[in-house]
Each structure stands twice: as structure tokens, then as C-alpha cells.
Amino acid sequence: MGLFSLFNKELAMDLGTANSIVIYNDQVVIDEPSIVALDKTTNKIMAVGKRAQQMDGKNNKTIETIRPLRGGVIADFEMAQHLIRELIKMTNISRSFMPPALRMVICIPSGITNVEERAVRESAEQAGAKEIRMIHEPMAAAIGIGIDVLEPYGNMIVDIGGGTAEIAVISLGGIVCNKSIKVAGDEFNENVIEYMRKQHNIVIGVRTAEKVKISVGSAVSELENPPDDYETLGRDLLTGLPKNILVNYKEIAHALDKSIARIESAILETLADTPPELAADIYKSGIYLAGGGSLLRGLDQRIASKTKLKVHIAEDPLRAVARGTGIALKNFNKFSFLIK
């Protein structure tokens, strides 16, 4: 870890709206849903991560499941502290005779406000971190993809996570222009829920919508290798009885169309703000997609058609931001000016 002694530990964290990933010693040690289960009678945390997610939508009146992050930022300060603290505990690094001094690098949306940034910092401090640094998500994604962000060359990154879509043009270790919009995985889920209610008179939960999106989600209505239709279970609006229907990818493409169009518009606006020399670089290199949203079938094809540029999907896009945060932490001296 270079800068620190045996009694100091360093963690890189992608504190995401949908999932949180922790990297320690260059390895992903934690990859858990960003959700907390609270016992309202005792006000104690029952579960965090996967166990809490299993309770979501199936809990009774005494148990509440809470997502502390919304739209890429902290919506519930106290629950965010519990989430970060439990994620740190899961790493087992604090189970020693002398608990180590903990330094953390956390990635944050590029459009975050000072108040929102301070909430992230204070949550990590309350959870036990002694020193907290931050890096913007598009920069972390670029580093995680393998782009040399320090070169005088323009690269466009589109990171579609759970709460936000981050679009940025990067050159010489800085973000030249960017857009951050609250259109991402969570909104896609809401689009699916609304479509199922209006078109099929069936009510489904967020977890079911997520499964539909993963199984038959598409950004285009024509695919060369379409997925099989997906059996969706929910409650009939008319009878109130459980009901199942088959959903195909064309329906979901229609459901997601307006949200994806907003992401396309944000990309076009960012390109319009890009200096001409960097625009020339992007014409050669294309656009890089990261985040879970980039796995949506046909999204690269649709963006390429809209922008007339090449579009590349990052290897393991779900972990690109976390991987880049870990690389920035490991090479702190090299990337120190990117971390605040």
C-alpha cells in the first residue's frame, strides 16, 4: 500500500445507488446491494446488502427496507452511515487487537453538490474512516476501463449506474465538460412497472421489474439474437389475484424508449459543448460505456446510430468505476490531483 504502515489500511469504495463495491488490496472483497433492513420496534439494523434485499417487498409491518442512496447521492444520512459501517465490517480488516487507521477513496457523481458531497464524507467519517478522499465517477470509470486519463487526448465516458447517468469528456487528467442526469437503472425499473400496469393491468414490484429488465431489457426493437420471452408474476389490477404473463423484449424497448432518449440527448449536448480538438479525438476513439445500464441490449447500437460514432462497452462494466477507484488509490501519487 506504499504510503501507509502495517497499522494503516486503505479501501476504495463505489458507493452506488443500486450496489456498493469495496476494493481492498486490489481485489473486490465486497459487492452488495445498497440496502438496509431496519427493525422498527427496536430501531436496530437487521441486515445489510443481499440479506436485506431478500426482505425488500416481502417485509412485515415491523421491518422496513431502506435504500440510503437515491439518484447517486445520500437520501438517508443515518442509514448511509450504517451501510458504510457494515460494508467496512464485512471486509474483516478491523478485527484485530489494534484497529487500523482507515483511509478511503469514494467515487461520487460529477454533478454532486457541495452539500451532497459533505454528506458522503461525514457518513464515511461516522462509520470509522480516518481520512476520506473522493474521485468523480466518470474519471474513475475511465481509469477502470484502461484509458490513460493523463494524456492530452479527448475521451468520452458514459457511465449509466443505478441512480444517475454520467456523461463526461476527459483530457489531461480533468473533466472538460460533463452532464449528470438522474436517468439510469432505477428509472428503467419504474418505466417497466408503469408499462406493466398500463398495458397489462398487472402490478409488479421493483425486484420483479429489475428481473424483467435483465432478462428481456432492450434499447432497440430489433435484435439479431433476441432473448426468450420472460414470465412475469404480479397482481391483477382488476381481480386482485396473482397473475402471470409473458413479456418480450420489444415491449420493454418501448417502455424504456423515452428514458433512453433523454440519455441520448445528454450525450449530444455534451458533444456540442466539447472543444473542437477534443471532438476530433472522440471521432477517432469513439464513446466508452460503463455501469450496469450499458448492459442493456442494443444500447451501444442505438447510441452509435444517434451519434454516428463508434461505441465501446467496457469489460465488466458493472465494476469499472470501482476498479478505477482502486487503481487511483493504489497509484495515489500519480493520481493525487484527481482525488480531493
C-alpha positions, 0 to 999 in steps of 0.5 A: 500500500506504499504510503501507509504502515502495517497499522494503516489500511486503505479501501476504495469504495463505489458507493452506488445507488443500486450496489456498493463495491469495496476494493481492498488490496486490489481485489473486490472483497465486497459487492452488495446491494445498497440496502438496509433492513431496519427493525422498527420496534427496536430501531436496530439494523437487521441486515445489510446488502443481499440479506436485506434485499431478500426482505425488500417487498416481502417485509412485515409491518415491523421491518422496513427496507431502506435504500440510503442512496437515491439518484447517486447521492445520500437520501438517508444520512443515518442509514448511509452511515450504517451501510458504510459501517457494515460494508467496512465490517464485512471486509474483516480488516478491523478485527484485530487487537489494534484497529487500523487507521482507515483511509478511503477513496469514494467515487461520487457523481460529477454533478454532486453538490457541495452539500451532497458531497459533505454528506458522503464524507461525514457518513464515511467519517461516522462509520470509522474512516480516518481520512476520506478522499473522493474521485468523480465517477466518470474519471474513475470509470475511465481509469477502470476501463484502461484509458490513460486519463493523463494524456492530452487526448479527448475521451468520452465516458458514459457511465449509466449506474443505478441512480444517475447517468454520467456523461463526461469528456476527459483530457489531461487528467480533468473533466472538460465538460460533463452532464449528470442526469438522474436517468439510469437503472432505477428509472428503467425499473419504474418505466417497466412497472408503469408499462406493466400496469398500463398495458397489462393491468398487472402490478409488479414490484421493483425486484420483479421489474429489475428481473424483467429488465435483465432478462428481456431489457432492450434499447432497440426493437430489433435484435439479431439474437433476441432473448426468450420471452420472460414470465412475469408474476404480479397482481391483477389490477382488476381481480386482485389475484396473482397473475402471470404473463409473458413479456418480450423484449420489444415491449420493454424497448418501448417502455424504456424508449423515452428514458433512453432518449433523454440519455441520448440527448445528454450525450449530444449536448455534451458533444456540442459543448466539447472543444473542437480538438477534443471532438476530433479525438472522440471521432477517432476513439469513439464513446466508452460505456460503463455501469450496469445500464450499458448492459442493456441490449442494443444500447451501444447500437442505438447510441452509435446510430444517434451519434454516428460514432463508434461505441465501446462497452467496457469489460465488466462494466458493472465494476469499472468505476470501482476498479478505477477507484482502486487503481487511483488509490493504489497509484495515489501519487500519480493520481493525487490531483484527481482525488480531493 
